[in-house]
Amino acid sequence: MTEAAKQDFTKLDGSVRPQVLRAMYKTSNNPLPQSEGGYGVELRNRNGIDLTGCLKIKLKKAGVRIVYTLERTAKSMNIVIIGMRADMEVYKEAAKRLGR
């Protein structure tokens, strides 16, 4: 998990943190894209925000999005951002952190 994503996690409401931890743990057991039998939803270039090659986890009830990249050699995931769903802000910040 990146340092910025760790800070995102600490800023979350205490009631949301356990849900985020469970989602990250579940996904870390099979971080592959859904098209390959995993839990991650593939992102793409949308609304001028290029997150091609990234995946996301959606916590619908909590309104949280987690964007991560997948290291194929180690089959590990690197959390880029954790944030509340708010008009593409999570995705804009993820692209910024990835230098895109």
C-alpha positions as CSV (number, residue, x, y, z in Angstrom):
1,M,0.0,0.0,0.0
2,T,1.4,3.4,-0.9
3,E,2.0,6.0,1.9
4,A,-0.8,8.2,0.4
5,A,-3.2,5.2,0.5
6,K,-2.3,4.6,4.1
7,Q,-3.1,8.2,4.9
8,D,-6.4,7.8,3.0
9,F,-7.2,4.8,5.2
10,T,-6.6,6.7,8.5
11,K,-8.9,9.5,7.3
12,L,-11.8,7.2,6.8
13,D,-14.6,7.1,9.3
14,G,-14.1,4.5,12.0
15,S,-17.2,2.6,11.0
16,V,-16.0,2.2,7.4
17,R,-12.5,1.0,8.1
18,P,-13.4,-2.6,9.1
19,Q,-15.4,-2.9,5.8
20,V,-12.4,-1.6,3.8
21,L,-10.0,-4.0,5.6
22,R,-12.3,-7.0,4.9
23,A,-12.6,-5.9,1.2
24,M,-8.8,-5.6,0.8
25,Y,-8.2,-8.9,2.6
26,K,-10.7,-10.7,0.4
27,T,-9.4,-9.1,-2.8
28,S,-5.8,-9.8,-1.8
29,N,-6.5,-13.5,-1.9
30,N,-7.5,-13.2,-5.6
31,P,-6.6,-9.8,-6.9
32,L,-6.9,-10.7,-10.6
33,P,-9.5,-9.0,-12.8
34,Q,-13.0,-10.4,-12.9
35,S,-12.3,-11.5,-16.5
36,E,-9.7,-13.9,-15.0
37,G,-11.8,-15.1,-12.1
38,G,-10.7,-12.5,-9.6
39,Y,-12.4,-9.8,-7.6
40,G,-11.0,-6.7,-9.3
41,V,-13.0,-4.6,-11.8
42,E,-10.8,-3.3,-14.6
43,L,-10.6,0.4,-15.1
44,R,-10.0,2.2,-18.4
45,N,-9.6,5.6,-20.0
46,R,-12.9,7.4,-19.2
47,N,-13.8,11.1,-19.0
48,G,-10.2,12.0,-19.7
49,I,-8.9,10.0,-16.7
50,D,-6.6,7.2,-17.9
51,L,-6.5,4.3,-15.4
52,T,-5.9,1.6,-17.9
53,G,-4.2,-1.3,-16.2
54,C,-5.7,-0.4,-12.8
55,L,-8.4,-2.3,-11.0
56,K,-11.0,-1.2,-8.4
57,I,-13.0,-2.6,-5.5
58,K,-16.4,-1.0,-4.9
59,L,-18.0,-0.9,-1.5
60,K,-21.4,0.2,-2.6
61,K,-23.1,0.7,0.7
62,A,-20.1,2.6,2.2
63,G,-19.6,4.6,-1.0
64,V,-15.9,3.8,-1.0
65,R,-13.7,3.0,-4.0
66,I,-10.2,1.4,-3.8
67,V,-8.0,1.6,-6.8
68,Y,-5.1,-0.7,-7.1
69,T,-2.5,-2.0,-9.5
70,L,-1.6,-5.7,-9.9
71,E,2.0,-6.8,-9.9
72,R,1.7,-9.9,-12.2
73,T,5.1,-11.4,-11.3
74,A,4.3,-11.6,-7.6
75,K,0.5,-11.7,-7.9
76,S,0.3,-8.9,-5.3
77,M,-1.7,-5.8,-5.4
78,N,-0.5,-2.2,-4.6
79,I,-3.2,0.0,-3.2
80,V,-3.0,3.4,-4.9
81,I,-6.0,5.2,-3.2
82,I,-8.9,4.7,-0.9
83,G,-11.6,7.3,-0.9
84,M,-15.2,8.1,-0.8
85,R,-17.1,8.0,-4.1
86,A,-17.6,11.6,-5.2
87,D,-18.0,12.5,-8.8
88,M,-14.9,10.8,-10.2
89,E,-12.6,12.5,-7.6
90,V,-11.2,9.1,-6.5
91,Y,-10.2,8.3,-10.0
92,K,-8.8,11.7,-10.8
93,E,-6.6,11.5,-7.7
94,A,-5.5,7.9,-8.6
95,A,-4.4,9.1,-12.0
96,K,-2.5,11.9,-10.5
97,R,-0.7,9.6,-8.0
98,L,0.1,7.3,-10.9
99,G,1.5,10.2,-12.9
100,R,-1.0,9.9,-15.7
